[in-house]
Amino acid sequence: MNTFRLFVVASLFLGSVSCNEDQDSPAAVKPAEAPTEAKPVAADPADAPIDIAGAPIDEAQMAAMFPKVALNAEGFDAAATSSEAIAKGVALLDQVAAAYRAAPAMTDTVTWAVKIPGAEQKDSLTIAFGAEQDMTVKAGTSQLTSLGGNLYFADEGVTDKFVQIPLDGTVLNTLKSKFDGLEFPCPHLALRGATGAEAVQAFNFGGSAFEKVAGYQQKDGRDQILLAGGESDLMISIDPQTKFISSIALVLTPPGAPAGIQFSVSFTMDPKAMDALATPIAFDPAGRTAVDSLEKMQPGEQKAPTPIAVGAEAPGFTLNDLDGKSVTLADLRGQVVVIDFWATWCGPCRKGLPSIEALAKWVVETKQPVKVFGINVWERGEDAKAASQAFWKKQGFSFPSLLDLEGKVVTQYGFNSIPATVIIGSDGKVVTVHQGFDPKGDLTADLKAEILKALGTAG
């Protein structure tokens, strides 16, 4: 089920040895709960995330994957961070909050992009405010509505239930007390109720904790306010006429992340104020039953899929490669087949693919009766095939990759996270299964040994 938790990609990318099918969706998380097996990196090595081989994550390697991100503060000179400039920024932020409070009704579309190594995750939401506390937010398949003193939450993926809770004073208070801190990747709701120093707190989403205005300047026809807090900062660009926010640039250091890891997140907004909404705020239960908590709305706990067992018959498939050529597993009977499930957005996959490339080169050099394939799964975007092709070409891999964009084959093999590598014997049965990425292991050597054993030539 989708909710409005921001920076899921960032938080789950850290410390991961595997990636889940839903990991790339910034909206796909329940409050205070991650949808994957990934765990945050801990300071104590004994508490560090462990992969299936029992090896701790190498934080230095993880940090090296992230390019240096310049803080917004680097674009503010001494004059823009002087006490006089800061005072102007504080006064302007009060005017911004006043403008949002004064609008009888308003709409906005917020689009954000999270930059991570090798990918950019994009998402958006629409928001509408009516009279008093009536409002609605739509993100993906989810909708949160405040109407007539009640807060409603519904999701298209749950057709039999919706959440209905009486407002606990304000919408924000209700989200904090009844929705376990469910938050918005936008400041509107807080700004419409903010006064004075509270306006700074309106921008504390996605794990950030901004404490003060740190600068002010005029640039590119916009007023810009700099907020600072810890190792993160945020720049707000404001229309000087309306005092509405046109964009936000955030540099975030996630709590508990290895030193040097930061994420750049950009927001664009299109706020419009009006006397009344063209379409009044409404909520349609559509035949669903009301429940009083998110927990009761969740479907019953489902048993996690089990990876295919060694010795089992490998599920057959026919998939196209990146050039459109069809590959059928049954046609390869009599040869050993290695398949590696991966995605462009999966950091552990990208770290592991060079090991598969080394294996593929060894197969060719030693003339082994073995076929090696990557299988690209769960790819996102308007042209997932093009993204996969571009990545493969840039890496220069010598072995082919097949496309399983809908994830049907990876599901047949029982995986809900990647990378995952399977060796299939010449008889069509599974020889070995590797899941996750071990930065201290030697996957190539392990796969070579397992292939030779399957061929009966080990030793």
C-alpha positions in Angstrom: 0.0 0.0 0.0 1.2 3.5 -0.8 1.5 6.2 1.8 3.3 9.5 1.8 6.7 8.7 3.3 9.5 10.5 1.5 13.0 9.4 0.7 12.3 5.7 0.9 14.8 5.1 -1.9 17.5 6.9 0.1 16.9 5.2 3.4 16.6 1.7 2.0 19.5 2.1 -0.3 21.9 2.6 2.6 23.3 -0.6 4.0 21.4 -2.9 1.6 22.8 -6.2 0.4 19.6 -6.7 -1.6 16.9 -4.7 -3.2 13.1 -5.3 -3.0 10.7 -5.0 -5.8 9.0 -2.0 -4.2 12.2 -0.3 -3.1 12.3 2.3 -5.9 8.9 3.8 -5.1 9.2 6.7 -2.8 5.5 6.4 -1.9 5.4 2.7 -1.2 6.0 2.5 2.6 3.8 2.2 5.7 4.6 4.7 8.4 7.6 3.8 10.4 8.0 0.6 8.5 10.4 -0.3 5.7 9.0 -2.6 3.0 12.3 -4.5 2.4 14.8 -6.6 4.2 17.3 -3.7 4.3 18.4 -2.4 7.7 20.1 0.9 8.5 23.8 0.9 9.0 24.7 0.8 12.7 27.7 2.3 14.4 28.6 -0.9 16.2 30.0 -3.5 13.8 28.3 -6.2 15.7 24.9 -4.6 14.9 25.8 -3.8 11.2 23.5 -5.3 8.6 24.6 -8.8 7.6 24.1 -10.4 4.2 23.1 -14.0 3.7 26.8 -15.1 3.8 27.2 -13.4 7.2 29.6 -10.6 6.0 29.2 -7.1 7.4 28.6 -4.3 5.0 31.7 -2.4 3.9 30.7 1.2 4.7 33.7 2.6 2.8 32.6 0.8 -0.3 29.0 2.0 0.2 30.1 5.6 0.7 32.3 5.5 -2.4 29.3 4.8 -4.5 27.8 8.2 -3.8 29.2 11.3 -5.6 29.9 14.4 -3.5 26.9 16.6 -3.2 27.4 20.3 -2.7 25.4 21.9 0.1 23.1 24.7 -0.9 25.1 26.9 1.5 27.9 26.9 -1.0 25.8 29.2 -3.2 25.3 31.8 -0.5 28.2 34.3 0.0 29.2 36.1 3.2 26.6 38.9 2.5 23.8 36.4 2.0 24.6 34.7 5.4 25.1 37.9 7.4 22.9 38.7 10.4 21.1 41.3 8.3 20.4 38.8 5.5 19.3 36.2 8.0 16.8 38.7 9.6 15.4 39.3 6.1 15.0 35.6 5.6 13.2 35.1 8.9 10.8 38.0 8.1 10.2 36.6 4.6 9.5 33.1 5.9 6.8 34.6 8.2 5.3 36.3 5.1 5.3 32.9 3.3 3.4 31.3 6.1 1.0 34.2 6.2 0.3 33.8 2.5 -0.5 30.1 2.8 -2.7 30.8 5.8 -4.5 33.7 4.0 -5.5 31.7 0.9 -9.3 30.7 1.2 -8.5 27.7 -0.9 -5.5 26.5 -2.9 -4.2 23.7 -5.0 -0.7 22.5 -5.8 1.2 19.8 -7.6 4.5 18.9 -6.0 7.0 16.9 -8.0 10.2 15.7 -6.5 13.3 13.8 -7.8 15.7 11.9 -5.5 19.2 11.4 -7.0 21.1 8.3 -6.1 24.0 6.6 -7.8 23.1 5.6 -11.4 19.5 6.6 -11.1 17.0 9.4 -10.4 13.7 8.5 -8.7 10.8 10.8 -9.5 7.3 11.0 -7.9 4.6 13.6 -7.4 1.5 14.4 -5.5 -1.5 16.7 -5.8 -2.9 18.7 -2.8 -6.0 20.8 -2.4 -7.1 22.9 0.6 -10.7 24.0 1.1 -12.4 25.8 4.0 -11.0 25.4 7.5 -9.3 22.0 7.7 -10.8 20.4 4.7 -8.1 19.1 2.4 -7.0 16.2 0.3 -3.7 14.8 -0.8 -3.3 12.2 -3.6 -0.1 10.3 -4.2 0.1 7.3 -6.5 -2.8 5.0 -5.5 -3.3 6.6 -2.1 -5.5 9.4 -0.9 -5.6 11.2 2.4 -8.7 13.4 3.0 -9.7 15.7 5.9 -13.4 16.5 5.8 -16.1 17.4 8.3 -13.9 16.8 11.3 -12.7 13.3 10.2 -9.5 12.1 8.6 -9.8 9.5 5.9 -7.2 7.3 4.3 -7.8 5.1 1.3 -5.8 3.2 -1.2 -6.8 1.7 -4.6 -5.0 -1.5 -3.7 -7.3 -2.1 -0.7 -10.8 -2.5 -2.0 -12.7 -3.5 1.1 -11.5 -1.1 3.8 -10.6 2.5 4.5 -9.4 4.4 7.6 -11.7 6.9 9.3 -10.4 8.7 12.4 -11.9 11.8 14.1 -9.5 14.8 14.0 -7.4 15.2 17.1 -7.4 19.0 17.0 -5.6 19.5 13.7 -4.7 17.3 10.7 -1.0 17.4 11.7 -1.7 16.4 15.3 -3.9 13.5 14.0 -1.2 12.3 11.7 1.3 12.3 14.5 -0.9 10.6 17.1 -3.0 8.2 15.0 -0.9 7.6 11.9 2.5 7.0 13.6 4.1 10.1 12.2 2.8 9.8 8.6 4.3 12.8 6.8 4.0 14.8 3.6 7.0 15.6 1.3 5.7 19.2 1.2 5.4 22.0 3.8 1.9 23.2 2.9 -0.1 21.7 5.7 2.3 22.9 8.4 2.6 26.4 6.8 -1.1 26.9 6.9 -1.1 26.6 10.6 2.4 28.0 11.3 3.4 31.2 13.1 6.8 32.6 13.9 9.5 30.0 14.4 7.1 27.2 13.6 7.5 28.0 9.9 11.0 26.5 9.9 9.6 23.3 11.3 7.3 23.0 8.4 10.2 21.8 6.3 11.3 19.0 8.6 10.3 16.0 6.5 12.2 13.0 5.2 14.3 12.7 8.3 15.6 16.2 8.2 15.7 18.5 11.3 16.1 22.1 10.3 16.6 24.5 13.2 17.1 28.0 11.8 17.2 30.3 8.9 20.9 30.5 7.8 20.8 32.9 4.8 18.8 35.0 2.4 19.4 36.2 -1.2 17.7 37.3 -4.4 18.6 35.3 -7.4 17.1 34.3 -10.8 14.0 36.4 -10.1 13.3 34.6 -6.9 13.8 35.2 -3.2 15.9 32.4 -1.7 15.9 31.3 2.0 18.6 28.9 3.3 17.7 26.6 6.2 20.3 24.7 8.2 20.3 21.8 10.5 23.0 19.2 11.3 24.7 18.0 8.1 21.7 18.8 5.9 20.5 22.1 4.4 17.6 23.3 2.3 17.0 26.2 0.0 13.5 27.6 -0.6 12.8 29.6 -3.7 9.9 32.0 -3.4 7.8 34.0 -5.8 8.3 37.6 -4.7 4.8 38.6 -5.8 2.7 35.8 -4.3 5.0 34.7 -1.5 4.3 31.1 -2.5 7.1 28.5 -2.8 8.1 27.7 -6.4 10.9 25.1 -5.6 12.9 23.5 -2.9 16.4 22.1 -3.1 17.3 19.7 -0.3 20.6 18.1 0.5 20.0 15.4 3.1 22.3 13.3 5.2 20.1 10.4 6.4 20.3 9.6 10.1 22.7 6.7 10.7 24.2 6.8 7.3 28.0 6.2 6.8 30.1 9.4 6.7 30.0 11.2 3.3 26.7 9.8 2.1 24.2 12.5 1.1 21.2 12.8 -1.2 20.1 15.6 -3.4 16.4 16.1 -3.7 14.7 18.7 -5.8 11.1 19.8 -5.6 9.0 21.9 -8.0 5.7 23.3 -7.1 2.8 25.0 -8.8 0.7 26.6 -6.1 -2.6 28.4 -7.0 -4.8 30.4 -4.6 -8.6 30.9 -5.2 -11.7 31.9 -3.3 -13.1 28.4 -3.6 -12.1 25.0 -5.1 -13.7 24.2 -8.5 -14.3 20.7 -7.2 -15.2 20.7 -3.4 -13.3 18.3 -1.1 -15.1 15.0 -1.0 -14.6 11.4 0.1 -16.3 8.4 -1.4 -15.9 5.1 0.5 -16.9 3.2 -2.7 -18.6 0.4 -0.7 -15.6 -0.1 1.6 -15.8 -0.6 5.4 -14.4 1.9 7.8 -11.6 0.8 10.2 -9.9 3.0 12.8 -6.2 2.3 12.2 -3.8 1.7 9.4 -2.9 -1.7 10.9 -6.5 -2.9 10.5 -6.5 -1.7 6.9 -3.4 -3.8 6.0 -4.1 -7.2 4.5 -3.3 -10.2 6.6 0.4 -11.1 7.0 1.6 -13.0 4.0 4.2 -15.7 4.0 7.4 -14.5 2.3 8.2 -16.4 -0.9 10.8 -19.1 -0.6 13.7 -19.1 -3.1 13.7 -22.1 -5.4 15.4 -25.1 -3.8 18.6 -26.8 -5.0 17.6 -29.9 -6.9 14.2 -28.5 -8.0 13.3 -28.3 -11.7 14.2 -24.8 -12.9 11.0 -23.0 -14.1 11.0 -22.6 -17.9 10.9 -19.2 -19.6 11.1 -17.4 -22.9 12.5 -13.9 -22.7 13.8 -11.4 -25.2 17.3 -10.0 -24.9 18.2 -6.3 -25.2 18.4 -6.7 -29.0 15.0 -8.3 -29.2 16.3 -11.9 -29.7 14.2 -14.6 -28.0 15.9 -16.9 -25.5 14.1 -20.1 -24.3 15.5 -22.0 -21.3 14.3 -25.4 -22.7 16.4 -24.9 -25.8 19.6 -24.7 -23.6 19.0 -28.2 -22.1 22.4 -30.1 -22.1 24.3 -27.0 -21.1 24.9 -25.4 -17.7 23.0 -22.0 -17.5 23.7 -19.2 -15.1 21.1 -16.5 -14.6 21.6 -13.3 -12.5 18.6 -11.2 -11.6 19.3 -7.4 -11.5 18.0 -3.9 -11.9 19.6 -0.6 -12.8 18.3 1.1 -9.6 19.7 -1.7 -7.3 23.0 -0.8 -5.8 24.0 -4.3 -4.6 23.1 -5.6 -8.1 25.4 -3.0 -9.8 28.2 -4.0 -7.3 27.8 -7.7 -8.1 27.5 -7.6 -11.9 31.3 -7.3 -12.5 31.6 -10.7 -10.8 29.2 -12.1 -13.3 31.1 -10.4 -16.1 34.3 -12.1 -14.9 32.6 -15.4 -14.8 31.3 -14.9 -18.4 34.8 -14.1 -19.6 36.2 -17.2 -17.9 33.5 -19.4 -19.6 34.5 -18.1 -23.0 38.3 -18.3 -22.3 38.1 -21.9 -21.0 35.4 -23.0 -23.5 33.0 -24.2 -20.9 29.6 -25.6 -22.1 27.9 -22.8 -20.1 25.6 -19.9 -21.0 25.5 -16.8 -18.8 22.6 -14.4 -18.8 21.6 -11.3 -16.8 17.8 -10.9 -16.3 16.7 -7.3 -15.8 13.6 -7.2 -13.5 11.3 -4.7 -11.9 12.7 -1.8 -14.0 10.8 1.4 -13.8 10.2 4.5 -15.9 8.5 5.3 -19.2 11.0 3.4 -21.2 12.5 0.7 -19.0 14.0 -1.2 -21.9 15.9 1.9 -23.1 17.2 2.4 -19.5 18.4 -1.2 -19.3 20.0 -1.0 -22.8 21.8 2.3 -21.9 23.2 0.9 -18.6 24.3 -2.4 -20.2 26.1 -0.5 -23.1 27.8 1.9 -20.7 29.1 -1.0 -18.6 30.4 -2.9 -21.6 29.3 -6.3 -20.3 30.1 -9.1 -22.7 27.3 -11.4 -21.7 23.6 -10.8 -22.7 20.9 -9.6 -20.5 17.2 -10.7 -20.9 14.2 -8.6 -20.0 11.7 -9.7 -17.3 10.3 -6.2 -16.6 7.1 -7.4 -15.1 9.0 -9.8 -12.8 7.1 -12.9 -13.8 10.2 -15.1 -14.0 11.9 -13.8 -10.9 8.7 -14.5 -9.0 8.6 -18.1 -10.4 12.1 -18.5 -8.9 10.8 -17.4 -5.5 12.8 -14.2 -5.1 11.3 -10.9 -3.7 14.7 -9.2 -3.5 17.8 -9.0 -5.8 20.5 -9.6 -6.8 20.0 -13.3 -7.0 22.1 -15.8 -9.0 21.0 -19.3 -10.0 23.1 -22.1 -11.7 21.0 -24.5 -13.6 22.5 -27.9 -14.5 22.5 -29.5 -17.9 19.5 -31.7 -16.7 17.4 -28.5 -16.0 17.6 -28.8 -12.3 18.9 -26.0 -9.9 22.5 -26.6 -8.8 23.0 -23.6 -6.5 21.4 -20.3 -5.5 23.1 -17.1 -4.3 21.0 -14.2 -3.0 22.3 -10.8 -1.9 25.7 -9.2 -2.4 28.7 -9.9 -0.1 31.4 -7.2 -0.6 34.0 -9.3 1.1 33.2 -12.5 -0.7 34.4 -13.9 -4.1 31.3 -14.7 -6.1 33.2 -15.4 -9.3 35.4 -18.1 -7.6 32.3 -19.6 -5.9 30.4 -19.8 -9.2 33.4 -21.3 -11.1 33.7 -24.1 -8.5 30.0 -24.8 -8.6 30.0 -24.9 -12.4 32.9 -27.3 -12.6 31.2 -29.5 -10.0 28.0 -29.5 -12.1 30.0 -30.4 -15.2 31.8 -33.2 -13.3 35.2 -31.7 -13.8 35.9 -30.2 -10.4 39.5 -30.6 -9.1 
